[in-house]
Structure formats: C-alpha cells, structure tokens
Amino acid sequence: MKTFKQLKAELMQSPEFRAEYERLRPEFELAETIIAARTAQGLTQAELAARMNTSQSYIARLESGRVLPSMRTWQRLAAATGTRPRVTLEPVAGR
C-alpha cells in the first residue's frame, strides 16, 4: 500500500493534477495554519470550538478546507489560540 506522500508524488507528475493542486494551495495552507495554531495550544477541536462558541464540526470543516473562514472567524480563531491574525498578498513569480 502506498503512503500519502508516495501517492501525492505520483499524482504531481500529471500537469492537470499539479495545476489544480497549485490553484488550491492557499486553501490547504489556511487549513494547515488553523491546525498548527490549535495544536500549538494543545487544544482539541472541541476545546477550540468551545473557546470560539461554535461547534466541533465547524472546526473540523475549517481544518479540512471544506469551509473558508471569514475575517471575523479568522479573528476569533486568533483570539482563541492566543495568536495574532495576519493577512498578506505576495507577488507571483514571473508577473
């Protein structure tokens, strides 16, 4: 059985897959940021949800990338994890 890393490397050989993966990269990074902030505080999804006055299932959807947080939610996430929200725009290489 292949590992996730092996499967991803294999799929990334396809130009179509790679293009779609790159298009979705910001959403993946956002989900990873949420997970990292929560785990750095030693919180479960349920504990983070309680701090944000929301449901564990909503936190799970945020962390899966199925839901994108609003700026208000982003601020609540930061407050609940003892972090500071930051939003940036970076130049795209070759443009």
TASULVEN-V372305 format. One record per residue. N is the residue number from 1. RES is the residue in one small letter. PSI is psi in whole degrees, 0 to 359 (* if undefined). OMEGA is omega in whole degrees, 0 to 359 (NA if undefined). Layout:
n res psi omega
N RES PSI OMEGA
N RES PSI OMEGA
This chain:
n res psi omega
1 m 136 180
2 k 148 173
3 t 166 177
4 f 318 181
5 k 318 179
6 q 316 180
7 l 317 179
8 k 315 179
9 a 320 179
10 e 314 181
11 l 327 181
12 m 349 176
13 q 338 180
14 s 124 179
15 p 323 180
16 e 315 179
17 f 313 181
18 r 318 180
19 a 316 180
20 e 320 178
21 y 315 180
22 e 324 178
23 r 325 182
24 l 356 183
25 r 315 180
26 p 324 179
27 e 320 177
28 f 317 181
29 e 322 178
30 l 313 178
31 a 317 179
32 e 323 179
33 t 318 179
34 i 314 180
35 i 316 181
36 a 318 180
37 a 318 180
38 r 312 183
39 t 330 177
40 a 331 178
41 q 359 181
42 g 29 183
43 l 145 168
44 t 169 175
45 q 320 180
46 a 320 180
47 e 319 177
48 l 317 179
49 a 317 180
50 a 319 179
51 r 330 182
52 m 359 182
53 n 49 178
54 t 190 183
55 s 156 176
56 q 324 181
57 s 328 176
58 y 318 177
59 i 318 178
60 a 319 179
61 r 321 176
62 l 315 184
63 e 339 178
64 s 345 183
65 g 3 179
66 r 338 180
67 v 135 176
68 l 134 182
69 p 145 171
70 s 171 177
71 m 323 178
72 r 315 178
73 t 319 179
74 w 319 178
75 q 320 178
76 r 321 176
77 l 315 180
78 a 313 180
79 a 321 183
80 a 338 181
81 t 7 178
82 g 34 180
83 t 175 179
84 r 128 180
85 p 145 178
86 r 133 178
87 v 133 180
88 t 158 170
89 l 128 182
90 e 146 178
91 p 147 177
92 v 133 180
93 a 136 177
94 g 6 179
95 r * NA
